[in-house]
Amino acid sequence: MKTFLWTKNRKPALARAMAFTLIELLVVIAIIAILAALLLPALARAKAQSQTAKCQSNQKQIAVCYIMYSQDNSDYLPGSAMPYGGGDEAPIGWFVEISPYINNKNTNWDTFNQTTAMSAVNTVIACPSANLQDSVMETMPAYQAYGGYGHNYAYLCYDIYADPHVKLGAVTKPVTCCMNADALDPAPGLQAWNYGYLYPPSEKPDGSTGGPYGYTRHDKGANYCWADGHVALTSWRIMTNGQSGFIDWFYMPTPTSKEEAF
């Protein structure tokens, strides 16, 4: 029979011998911390890759909606801005116009911001990496309705009521003319009306020249859907490199429309 030696606190010596010392406990905690530090970056990268893939899927559906809209509207593509109460302009015209091809099916502006503002998150028109909860975004009516995406307003119609819509057939370089893409996140110096548009690399969001202003939501680039219907994650370095000397090539319907557009 095993006998136990009792200490002053009446605990058996065997139990004391099996207990963790403080140093042993600290070593275990340190090992766990090291493993967590090694694992967390991998999890963060996996999450970012998942968000990028979801965003690409969103842009593909948006591209399909753009093309379906053009098929039902004499080849015209959606526009960008539309007026709301007070005479200001909201950069969500493109979403209002493609809404019938998404599950929302709402083209009534009077109820549009009420029914879509908060429901935009986790839908096909909300980038999972977009900062939609920023207080600046909340100052914009239907601030979540465009979900961090933007329309190529400079070359594919700005005001859906004042400017003529552009025909898809008029885009002579559809593989190098983007229609919609990841747009701006809140940043110092930007106003609520800066969001929801794609600004050409040569133009800053405040309207001044001397760009480019980078769209780098997904690592060093952004997801773009193009006029031929394909979607690609493209780096900002490539987007601003241009072709034939035109920095705005990837925003233009033709290589010479820089002079024609402004």
C-alpha positions as CSV (number, residue, x, y, z in Angstrom):
1,M,0.0,0.0,0.0
2,K,1.3,3.4,-1.0
3,T,1.7,5.9,1.8
4,F,1.6,9.7,1.5
5,L,3.7,12.1,3.4
6,W,1.6,15.0,4.6
7,T,2.8,18.5,4.6
8,K,1.8,21.3,6.9
9,N,-1.0,22.2,4.5
10,R,-2.1,18.6,4.6
11,K,-1.5,17.9,0.9
12,P,0.2,14.7,0.0
13,A,3.8,15.0,-1.3
14,L,2.8,13.1,-4.5
15,A,0.2,15.7,-5.4
16,R,2.8,18.4,-4.9
17,A,5.3,16.6,-7.2
18,M,2.7,16.3,-10.0
19,A,1.7,20.0,-10.0
20,F,3.0,22.5,-12.6
21,T,5.6,25.0,-11.5
22,L,5.3,28.6,-12.4
23,I,8.1,28.3,-14.9
24,E,6.6,25.3,-16.6
25,L,3.3,27.2,-16.9
26,L,5.0,30.3,-18.4
27,V,6.8,28.0,-20.9
28,V,3.5,26.5,-22.0
29,I,1.9,29.9,-22.4
30,A,4.9,31.1,-24.4
31,I,4.7,28.1,-26.8
32,I,0.9,28.7,-27.3
33,A,1.6,32.4,-28.0
34,I,4.3,31.5,-30.6
35,L,2.0,29.1,-32.3
36,A,-0.8,31.6,-32.4
37,A,1.5,34.3,-33.8
38,L,2.5,31.8,-36.6
39,L,-1.1,30.8,-37.3
40,L,-2.9,34.2,-37.2
41,P,-1.2,35.7,-40.3
42,A,-2.0,32.5,-42.3
43,L,-5.7,32.9,-41.2
44,A,-5.7,36.6,-42.1
45,R,-4.3,35.7,-45.6
46,A,-6.9,33.0,-46.0
47,K,-9.7,35.4,-45.0
48,A,-8.4,38.1,-47.4
49,Q,-8.2,35.6,-50.2
50,S,-11.8,34.5,-49.5
51,Q,-13.0,38.1,-49.5
52,T,-11.2,38.7,-52.8
53,A,-12.9,35.6,-54.4
54,K,-16.3,36.7,-53.1
55,C,-15.7,40.2,-54.5
56,Q,-14.7,38.7,-57.9
57,S,-18.0,36.7,-57.9
58,N,-19.9,39.9,-57.1
59,Q,-18.3,41.8,-59.9
60,K,-19.0,38.9,-62.3
61,Q,-22.7,39.1,-61.4
62,I,-22.6,42.9,-61.8
63,A,-21.0,42.5,-65.3
64,V,-23.8,40.1,-66.2
65,C,-26.4,42.6,-65.0
66,Y,-24.8,45.4,-67.0
67,I,-24.9,43.3,-70.2
68,M,-28.5,42.1,-69.5
69,Y,-29.5,45.7,-69.0
70,S,-28.0,46.7,-72.3
71,Q,-29.8,43.8,-74.0
72,D,-33.1,45.1,-72.7
73,N,-32.4,48.8,-73.3
74,S,-31.3,49.1,-77.0
75,D,-27.7,48.3,-76.2
76,Y,-27.3,51.2,-73.7
77,L,-25.3,50.6,-70.5
78,P,-26.3,51.8,-67.1
79,G,-25.4,55.3,-65.9
80,S,-24.0,56.5,-62.6
81,A,-25.4,59.5,-60.7
82,M,-29.1,60.2,-60.0
83,P,-30.7,63.0,-58.0
84,Y,-32.2,62.5,-54.7
85,G,-34.1,64.8,-52.3
86,G,-32.5,68.2,-52.0
87,G,-31.1,68.3,-55.5
88,D,-27.9,66.5,-54.7
89,E,-26.7,63.5,-56.6
90,A,-26.2,60.0,-55.4
91,P,-23.7,57.7,-57.2
92,I,-26.0,54.7,-57.2
93,G,-27.8,55.2,-60.5
94,W,-26.1,52.1,-61.9
95,F,-27.4,50.0,-59.1
96,V,-30.9,51.4,-59.4
97,E,-30.9,50.5,-63.1
98,I,-29.5,47.0,-62.7
99,S,-31.6,46.3,-59.6
100,P,-34.4,44.4,-61.6
101,Y,-31.7,41.8,-62.5
102,I,-30.8,41.3,-58.9
103,N,-33.0,40.0,-56.1
104,N,-33.9,43.5,-55.0
105,K,-35.9,44.4,-58.1
106,N,-36.5,48.0,-56.8
107,T,-36.3,51.0,-59.1
108,N,-38.3,53.4,-57.0
109,W,-36.0,56.0,-55.6
110,D,-38.6,57.1,-53.0
111,T,-38.2,53.8,-51.2
112,F,-34.8,52.7,-52.6
113,N,-32.6,54.0,-49.8
114,Q,-34.9,52.7,-47.1
115,T,-35.1,49.2,-48.5
116,T,-31.5,48.7,-49.6
117,A,-29.3,50.8,-47.4
118,M,-28.8,48.3,-44.5
119,S,-29.6,45.2,-46.6
120,A,-26.7,45.8,-49.0
121,V,-24.1,44.2,-46.7
122,N,-23.4,40.6,-47.7
123,T,-25.2,41.0,-51.0
124,V,-23.8,40.9,-54.6
125,I,-23.3,44.6,-54.6
126,A,-21.3,44.8,-51.4
127,C,-17.5,44.1,-51.4
128,P,-16.8,42.1,-48.2
129,S,-13.6,44.1,-47.8
130,A,-15.3,47.5,-48.0
131,N,-15.4,49.8,-45.0
132,L,-19.2,50.3,-45.1
133,Q,-19.7,51.2,-41.4
134,D,-17.5,54.4,-41.4
135,S,-19.3,57.5,-40.1
136,V,-18.5,59.4,-43.3
137,M,-20.4,56.8,-45.3
138,E,-23.4,57.2,-43.1
139,T,-23.8,60.8,-44.3
140,M,-24.7,59.6,-47.8
141,P,-28.3,58.6,-48.5
142,A,-28.3,54.9,-49.3
143,Y,-24.7,54.9,-48.3
144,Q,-24.5,51.1,-48.4
145,A,-26.5,50.7,-51.6
146,Y,-23.4,50.6,-53.7
147,G,-21.5,48.5,-51.3
148,G,-18.0,49.9,-52.0
149,Y,-18.3,49.5,-55.8
150,G,-18.3,52.2,-58.4
151,H,-19.3,52.9,-62.0
152,N,-16.9,54.2,-64.7
153,Y,-18.7,57.5,-64.7
154,A,-16.1,59.5,-66.7
155,Y,-16.6,57.4,-69.9
156,L,-19.8,55.4,-69.4
157,C,-22.4,58.1,-68.5
158,Y,-22.3,60.2,-65.4
159,D,-25.9,61.5,-64.9
160,I,-28.5,59.0,-65.8
161,Y,-31.0,61.8,-66.5
162,A,-28.9,64.5,-68.1
163,D,-26.1,62.7,-70.0
164,P,-26.7,60.2,-72.8
165,H,-26.2,56.6,-71.9
166,V,-23.3,55.0,-73.7
167,K,-24.0,52.0,-75.9
168,L,-22.1,48.8,-75.3
169,G,-21.5,48.6,-79.0
170,A,-19.8,52.0,-78.9
171,V,-17.0,50.6,-76.8
172,T,-14.5,49.7,-79.4
173,K,-12.0,48.2,-76.9
174,P,-14.3,46.3,-74.5
175,V,-11.5,44.2,-73.1
176,T,-9.7,47.3,-71.9
177,C,-12.7,49.4,-70.8
178,C,-13.8,48.7,-67.2
179,M,-17.5,49.1,-66.4
180,N,-17.6,48.7,-62.6
181,A,-15.1,47.9,-59.9
182,D,-13.9,48.3,-56.3
183,A,-14.1,52.0,-55.5
184,L,-12.9,54.2,-52.7
185,D,-13.0,53.5,-49.0
186,P,-13.3,56.4,-46.5
187,A,-10.1,58.4,-46.2
188,P,-9.1,61.8,-44.9
189,G,-10.0,64.6,-47.3
190,L,-12.7,62.7,-49.1
191,Q,-16.4,63.7,-49.0
192,A,-19.5,61.5,-49.0
193,W,-20.1,62.2,-52.7
194,N,-16.7,60.8,-53.6
195,Y,-17.8,57.2,-53.1
196,G,-19.6,55.1,-55.6
197,Y,-17.6,56.4,-58.6
198,L,-14.5,55.1,-60.4
199,Y,-12.2,58.1,-60.8
200,P,-9.7,57.9,-63.8
201,P,-6.1,57.6,-62.7
202,S,-5.4,61.1,-64.0
203,E,-8.1,62.7,-61.8
204,K,-8.3,62.9,-58.1
205,P,-11.6,62.4,-56.3
206,D,-11.8,66.1,-55.4
207,G,-11.9,67.0,-59.1
208,S,-8.3,68.3,-59.3
209,T,-5.7,66.8,-61.5
210,G,-2.4,65.3,-60.6
211,G,-3.5,61.7,-59.8
212,P,-3.4,58.9,-59.5
213,Y,-5.5,57.9,-56.5
214,G,-4.9,54.2,-55.8
215,Y,-7.7,51.6,-55.6
216,T,-5.9,49.0,-53.6
217,R,-8.6,47.3,-51.5
218,H,-7.4,43.8,-52.2
219,D,-3.7,43.9,-51.4
220,K,-2.2,46.1,-54.2
221,G,-5.1,46.1,-56.6
222,A,-8.9,45.9,-57.1
223,N,-11.4,43.7,-58.9
224,Y,-12.7,45.1,-62.2
225,C,-15.4,44.0,-64.5
226,W,-14.8,44.9,-68.1
227,A,-17.1,45.7,-71.1
228,D,-16.5,42.3,-72.6
229,G,-17.9,40.7,-69.4
230,H,-14.7,39.3,-67.9
231,V,-13.6,40.1,-64.3
232,A,-10.0,40.4,-63.2
233,L,-8.1,41.4,-60.1
234,T,-5.8,44.1,-61.5
235,S,-3.0,45.9,-59.7
236,W,-3.0,49.7,-59.5
237,R,0.4,49.7,-61.1
238,I,-1.0,48.1,-64.2
239,M,-4.1,50.3,-64.2
240,T,-2.0,53.4,-64.2
241,N,0.6,52.2,-66.6
242,G,-1.7,52.7,-69.6
243,Q,-1.1,51.8,-73.2
244,S,0.0,53.9,-76.2
245,G,0.9,56.7,-73.7
246,F,-2.6,57.1,-72.3
247,I,-2.8,56.8,-68.5
248,D,-6.6,56.4,-68.5
249,W,-6.5,53.6,-71.1
250,F,-8.3,51.1,-68.9
251,Y,-11.1,53.5,-68.3
252,M,-11.7,54.5,-71.9
253,P,-13.8,53.1,-74.7
254,T,-11.1,54.0,-77.3
255,P,-7.4,54.8,-77.1
256,T,-8.0,58.5,-78.2
257,S,-11.0,59.3,-76.0
258,K,-8.9,61.1,-73.4
259,E,-9.2,64.3,-75.5
260,E,-12.8,63.6,-76.4
261,A,-14.0,63.0,-72.8
262,F,-12.7,66.1,-71.0
